[in-house]
Amino acid sequence: MPRFRNVSLSVMMGFSAVALAMLVGGCGDEGGQISIRYDRPAQYDVPKSVRKIAIVQFGAKKGTEKKWGEIATDKLTSALDEYNKKFHRYVLVDRKRVSAIMDERDFQMSIADTDQAVKLGRIANVDAMIYGSVYVAENVEVNRSSIPTPYGSIPVTTRRYQSTAAINFTMDDIHTTKTICSVTVMRKYDSKDKADKKKYKKYKNNMPAITTLMIQECVAEFISKVSPHQVVISVRLEKGKSKLTEQGNRFAKEREYADALDIYRGALNDTPDDYGTMFNMGLCYEALGEMDKAYASYSKAVRLRPKTKFIRARRRVRIENGDKDEDVD
């Protein structure tokens, strides 16, 4: 058994708006779903001297995409501001102030390169500027055909919905006049793709809503590169073999993990080989930060039934605690 260190985590119901997602799930509705959030550092090494930052309105290649630039800028600002409340990494300059400076100094509505960013950044007295551009393409392909019947042909119309959202994010260090990072993040949607159709099912091919969500996902990916952030792991509870497990699941879904564990233990007294209940216990222990017990519960579930979901959960706990190369079997 590996020795685990403490991990900072919190638990919430459902998906977070920023957070983008690292999913571990099963099939069907099973016993409901809980979500766990892990704190993560920025992927890029942003200098500690970079504290005060300004976000400039994202530009678009065509005038019709101006609204998408505004949406991307709003999503980035609100998400980064929310993380700053937790991690206190940056100080965001009010966008109205930046816009006022740009109007006063006759800057363009958006920043296109490092020279412009540095010039504006020095006037605004910030350490870094974040700017970029947005490209969005939406298309609805209409196909008309007919189905022959004994009574004549019946006309049939089908539609294929497609959307692409690509955002270039650039973060420049005003003091060094160097680019900290410049990345392009893209998301695509195709109603003919089964995975896309399932992922965005609730939007019912509402293209503006789907495109907005894809922009939000692009923003979340960029933030993970330059800021401390959280990764959401959404996991479905197992039904288990006992009625008690169903009761325990109700408590787990309400984040009453200690009560859920008591009920699960009772369920295992009745059915000691209930791998589903053991897995659920692992989730509760993980949510409570009791990682040794979470690992032990997941291992028992794996030994009884080596489901991919169980194996991934055990590996997740191990990796979260730095034991990447350890043989846990």
Secondary structure as a PSIPRED ss2 file (coil, helix, strand):
# PSIPRED VFORMAT (PSIPRED V4.0)

   1 M C   1.000  0.000  0.000
   2 P C   1.000  0.000  0.000
   3 R C   1.000  0.000  0.000
   4 F C   1.000  0.000  0.000
   5 R C   1.000  0.000  0.000
   6 N C   1.000  0.000  0.000
   7 V C   1.000  0.000  0.000
   8 S C   1.000  0.000  0.000
   9 L E   0.000  0.000  1.000
  10 S E   0.000  0.000  1.000
  11 V E   0.000  0.000  1.000
  12 M E   0.000  0.000  1.000
  13 M C   1.000  0.000  0.000
  14 G C   1.000  0.000  0.000
  15 F C   1.000  0.000  0.000
  16 S C   1.000  0.000  0.000
  17 A C   1.000  0.000  0.000
  18 V C   1.000  0.000  0.000
  19 A C   1.000  0.000  0.000
  20 L C   1.000  0.000  0.000
  21 A C   1.000  0.000  0.000
  22 M C   1.000  0.000  0.000
  23 L C   1.000  0.000  0.000
  24 V C   1.000  0.000  0.000
  25 G C   1.000  0.000  0.000
  26 G C   1.000  0.000  0.000
  27 C C   1.000  0.000  0.000
  28 G C   1.000  0.000  0.000
  29 D C   1.000  0.000  0.000
  30 E C   1.000  0.000  0.000
  31 G C   1.000  0.000  0.000
  32 G C   1.000  0.000  0.000
  33 Q E   0.000  0.000  1.000
  34 I E   0.000  0.000  1.000
  35 S E   0.000  0.000  1.000
  36 I E   0.000  0.000  1.000
  37 R E   0.000  0.000  1.000
  38 Y E   0.000  0.000  1.000
  39 D E   0.000  0.000  1.000
  40 R E   0.000  0.000  1.000
  41 P C   1.000  0.000  0.000
  42 A C   1.000  0.000  0.000
  43 Q C   1.000  0.000  0.000
  44 Y C   1.000  0.000  0.000
  45 D C   1.000  0.000  0.000
  46 V C   1.000  0.000  0.000
  47 P C   1.000  0.000  0.000
  48 K C   1.000  0.000  0.000
  49 S C   1.000  0.000  0.000
  50 V C   1.000  0.000  0.000
  51 R C   1.000  0.000  0.000
  52 K E   0.000  0.000  1.000
  53 I E   0.000  0.000  1.000
  54 A E   0.000  0.000  1.000
  55 I E   0.000  0.000  1.000
  56 V C   1.000  0.000  0.000
  57 Q C   1.000  0.000  0.000
  58 F C   1.000  0.000  0.000
  59 G E   0.000  0.000  1.000
  60 A E   0.000  0.000  1.000
  61 K C   1.000  0.000  0.000
  62 K C   1.000  0.000  0.000
  63 G H   0.000  1.000  0.000
  64 T H   0.000  1.000  0.000
  65 E H   0.000  1.000  0.000
  66 K H   0.000  1.000  0.000
  67 K H   0.000  1.000  0.000
  68 W H   0.000  1.000  0.000
  69 G H   0.000  1.000  0.000
  70 E H   0.000  1.000  0.000
  71 I H   0.000  1.000  0.000
  72 A H   0.000  1.000  0.000
  73 T H   0.000  1.000  0.000
  74 D H   0.000  1.000  0.000
  75 K H   0.000  1.000  0.000
  76 L H   0.000  1.000  0.000
  77 T H   0.000  1.000  0.000
  78 S H   0.000  1.000  0.000
  79 A H   0.000  1.000  0.000
  80 L H   0.000  1.000  0.000
  81 D H   0.000  1.000  0.000
  82 E H   0.000  1.000  0.000
  83 Y H   0.000  1.000  0.000
  84 N H   0.000  1.000  0.000
  85 K H   0.000  1.000  0.000
  86 K H   0.000  1.000  0.000
  87 F H   0.000  1.000  0.000
  88 H C   1.000  0.000  0.000
  89 R C   1.000  0.000  0.000
  90 Y C   1.000  0.000  0.000
  91 V E   0.000  0.000  1.000
  92 L E   0.000  0.000  1.000
  93 V C   1.000  0.000  0.000
  94 D C   1.000  0.000  0.000
  95 R H   0.000  1.000  0.000
  96 K H   0.000  1.000  0.000
  97 R H   0.000  1.000  0.000
  98 V H   0.000  1.000  0.000
  99 S H   0.000  1.000  0.000
 100 A H   0.000  1.000  0.000
 101 I H   0.000  1.000  0.000
 102 M H   0.000  1.000  0.000
 103 D H   0.000  1.000  0.000
 104 E H   0.000  1.000  0.000
 105 R C   1.000  0.000  0.000
 106 D C   1.000  0.000  0.000
 107 F C   1.000  0.000  0.000
 108 Q C   1.000  0.000  0.000
 109 M C   1.000  0.000  0.000
 110 S C   1.000  0.000  0.000
 111 I C   1.000  0.000  0.000
 112 A C   1.000  0.000  0.000
 113 D C   1.000  0.000  0.000
 114 T H   0.000  1.000  0.000
 115 D H   0.000  1.000  0.000
 116 Q H   0.000  1.000  0.000
 117 A H   0.000  1.000  0.000
 118 V H   0.000  1.000  0.000
 119 K H   0.000  1.000  0.000
 120 L H   0.000  1.000  0.000
 121 G H   0.000  1.000  0.000
 122 R H   0.000  1.000  0.000
 123 I H   0.000  1.000  0.000
 124 A H   0.000  1.000  0.000
 125 N C   1.000  0.000  0.000
 126 V C   1.000  0.000  0.000
 127 D C   1.000  0.000  0.000
 128 A E   0.000  0.000  1.000
 129 M E   0.000  0.000  1.000
 130 I E   0.000  0.000  1.000
 131 Y E   0.000  0.000  1.000
 132 G E   0.000  0.000  1.000
 133 S E   0.000  0.000  1.000
 134 V E   0.000  0.000  1.000
 135 Y E   0.000  0.000  1.000
 136 V E   0.000  0.000  1.000
 137 A E   0.000  0.000  1.000
 138 E E   0.000  0.000  1.000
 139 N E   0.000  0.000  1.000
 140 V E   0.000  0.000  1.000
 141 E E   0.000  0.000  1.000
 142 V E   0.000  0.000  1.000
 143 N E   0.000  0.000  1.000
 144 R E   0.000  0.000  1.000
 145 S E   0.000  0.000  1.000
 146 S E   0.000  0.000  1.000
 147 I E   0.000  0.000  1.000
 148 P E   0.000  0.000  1.000
 149 T E   0.000  0.000  1.000
 150 P C   1.000  0.000  0.000
 151 Y C   1.000  0.000  0.000
 152 G E   0.000  0.000  1.000
 153 S E   0.000  0.000  1.000
 154 I E   0.000  0.000  1.000
 155 P E   0.000  0.000  1.000
 156 V E   0.000  0.000  1.000
 157 T E   0.000  0.000  1.000
 158 T E   0.000  0.000  1.000
 159 R E   0.000  0.000  1.000
 160 R E   0.000  0.000  1.000
 161 Y E   0.000  0.000  1.000
 162 Q E   0.000  0.000  1.000
 163 S E   0.000  0.000  1.000
 164 T E   0.000  0.000  1.000
 165 A E   0.000  0.000  1.000
 166 A E   0.000  0.000  1.000
 167 I E   0.000  0.000  1.000
 168 N E   0.000  0.000  1.000
 169 F E   0.000  0.000  1.000
 170 T E   0.000  0.000  1.000
 171 M E   0.000  0.000  1.000
 172 D E   0.000  0.000  1.000
 173 D E   0.000  0.000  1.000
 174 I C   1.000  0.000  0.000
 175 H C   1.000  0.000  0.000
 176 T C   1.000  0.000  0.000
 177 T C   1.000  0.000  0.000
 178 K E   0.000  0.000  1.000
 179 T E   0.000  0.000  1.000
 180 I E   0.000  0.000  1.000
 181 C E   0.000  0.000  1.000
 182 S E   0.000  0.000  1.000
 183 V E   0.000  0.000  1.000
 184 T E   0.000  0.000  1.000
 185 V E   0.000  0.000  1.000
 186 M E   0.000  0.000  1.000
 187 R E   0.000  0.000  1.000
 188 K E   0.000  0.000  1.000
 189 Y E   0.000  0.000  1.000
 190 D E   0.000  0.000  1.000
 191 S C   1.000  0.000  0.000
 192 K C   1.000  0.000  0.000
 193 D C   1.000  0.000  0.000
 194 K H   0.000  1.000  0.000
 195 A H   0.000  1.000  0.000
 196 D H   0.000  1.000  0.000
 197 K H   0.000  1.000  0.000
 198 K H   0.000  1.000  0.000
 199 K H   0.000  1.000  0.000
 200 Y C   1.000  0.000  0.000
 201 K H   0.000  1.000  0.000
 202 K H   0.000  1.000  0.000
 203 Y H   0.000  1.000  0.000
 204 K C   1.000  0.000  0.000
 205 N C   1.000  0.000  0.000
 206 N C   1.000  0.000  0.000
 207 M H   0.000  1.000  0.000
 208 P H   0.000  1.000  0.000
 209 A H   0.000  1.000  0.000
 210 I H   0.000  1.000  0.000
 211 T H   0.000  1.000  0.000
 212 T H   0.000  1.000  0.000
 213 L H   0.000  1.000  0.000
 214 M H   0.000  1.000  0.000
 215 I H   0.000  1.000  0.000
 216 Q H   0.000  1.000  0.000
 217 E H   0.000  1.000  0.000
 218 C H   0.000  1.000  0.000
 219 V H   0.000  1.000  0.000
 220 A H   0.000  1.000  0.000
 221 E H   0.000  1.000  0.000
 222 F H   0.000  1.000  0.000
 223 I H   0.000  1.000  0.000
 224 S H   0.000  1.000  0.000
 225 K H   0.000  1.000  0.000
 226 V H   0.000  1.000  0.000
 227 S C   1.000  0.000  0.000
 228 P C   1.000  0.000  0.000
 229 H E   0.000  0.000  1.000
 230 Q E   0.000  0.000  1.000
 231 V E   0.000  0.000  1.000
 232 V E   0.000  0.000  1.000
 233 I E   0.000  0.000  1.000
 234 S E   0.000  0.000  1.000
 235 V E   0.000  0.000  1.000
 236 R E   0.000  0.000  1.000
 237 L C   1.000  0.000  0.000
 238 E C   1.000  0.000  0.000
 239 K C   1.000  0.000  0.000
 240 G C   1.000  0.000  0.000
 241 K C   1.000  0.000  0.000
 242 S C   1.000  0.000  0.000
 243 K H   0.000  1.000  0.000
 244 L H   0.000  1.000  0.000
 245 T H   0.000  1.000  0.000
 246 E H   0.000  1.000  0.000
 247 Q H   0.000  1.000  0.000
 248 G H   0.000  1.000  0.000
 249 N H   0.000  1.000  0.000
 250 R H   0.000  1.000  0.000
 251 F H   0.000  1.000  0.000
 252 A H   0.000  1.000  0.000
 253 K H   0.000  1.000  0.000
 254 E C   1.000  0.000  0.000
 255 R C   1.000  0.000  0.000
 256 E C   1.000  0.000  0.000
 257 Y H   0.000  1.000  0.000
 258 A H   0.000  1.000  0.000
 259 D H   0.000  1.000  0.000
 260 A H   0.000  1.000  0.000
 261 L H   0.000  1.000  0.000
 262 D H   0.000  1.000  0.000
 263 I H   0.000  1.000  0.000
 264 Y H   0.000  1.000  0.000
 265 R H   0.000  1.000  0.000
 266 G H   0.000  1.000  0.000
 267 A H   0.000  1.000  0.000
 268 L H   0.000  1.000  0.000
 269 N H   0.000  1.000  0.000
 270 D H   0.000  1.000  0.000
 271 T C   1.000  0.000  0.000
 272 P C   1.000  0.000  0.000
 273 D C   1.000  0.000  0.000
 274 D C   1.000  0.000  0.000
 275 Y H   0.000  1.000  0.000
 276 G H   0.000  1.000  0.000
 277 T H   0.000  1.000  0.000
 278 M H   0.000  1.000  0.000
 279 F H   0.000  1.000  0.000
 280 N H   0.000  1.000  0.000
 281 M H   0.000  1.000  0.000
 282 G H   0.000  1.000  0.000
 283 L H   0.000  1.000  0.000
 284 C H   0.000  1.000  0.000
 285 Y H   0.000  1.000  0.000
 286 E H   0.000  1.000  0.000
 287 A H   0.000  1.000  0.000
 288 L H   0.000  1.000  0.000
 289 G C   1.000  0.000  0.000
 290 E C   1.000  0.000  0.000
 291 M H   0.000  1.000  0.000
 292 D H   0.000  1.000  0.000
 293 K H   0.000  1.000  0.000
 294 A H   0.000  1.000  0.000
 295 Y H   0.000  1.000  0.000
 296 A H   0.000  1.000  0.000
 297 S H   0.000  1.000  0.000
 298 Y H   0.000  1.000  0.000
 299 S H   0.000  1.000  0.000
 300 K H   0.000  1.000  0.000
 301 A H   0.000  1.000  0.000
 302 V H   0.000  1.000  0.000
 303 R H   0.000  1.000  0.000
 304 L H   0.000  1.000  0.000
 305 R C   1.000  0.000  0.000
 306 P C   1.000  0.000  0.000
 307 K C   1.000  0.000  0.000
 308 T H   0.000  1.000  0.000
 309 K H   0.000  1.000  0.000
 310 F H   0.000  1.000  0.000
 311 I H   0.000  1.000  0.000
 312 R H   0.000  1.000  0.000
 313 A H   0.000  1.000  0.000
 314 R H   0.000  1.000  0.000
 315 R H   0.000  1.000  0.000
 316 R H   0.000  1.000  0.000
 317 V H   0.000  1.000  0.000
 318 R H   0.000  1.000  0.000
 319 I H   0.000  1.000  0.000
 320 E H   0.000  1.000  0.000
 321 N C   1.000  0.000  0.000
 322 G C   1.000  0.000  0.000
 323 D C   1.000  0.000  0.000
 324 K C   1.000  0.000  0.000
 325 D C   1.000  0.000  0.000
 326 E C   1.000  0.000  0.000
 327 D C   1.000  0.000  0.000
 328 V C   1.000  0.000  0.000
 329 D C   1.000  0.000  0.000
